[in-house]
Amino acid sequence: MESLGTALPAEIARVRDEILPEYDAFPSGRFAAAMMRKDLDDAAKAMAEGNVAEMARCYQSLKEYSL
């Protein structure tokens, strides 16, 4: 089992590098891309603040994104 401190950065990278570019490529995906960016920003903020509860929420939110 991975720790949240390891899993969240990996999930951030997955969404940022794999999922987000695919949604950015199409005009119909821009709303979802904006939501992803918000979740990515929230995750980075939670990590910087050491807010474990928010990190867990962000992790779950990012896990839901797929192609």
Steps between C-alpha positions, in 0.01 A plus 500: 500500500632841398503793738296808417826696479609274214163429338379860470804630305474199269131570443572869437758402238260250337221754464730786397709302249260239361138605549500880483674528159236274346216718630681819396521371143125535443272801551238275660753395764585847625249502787633169633856628453418806709366275776818291485717810530304609808544157657871502415539843660307387808721191531820704475371742763399219734845343466676831563289558811531141621121473519457123504119503488501727194777292341283190537200681349709624207647155444154347474386776267799459268457119493160551335646657186548268206506504122 
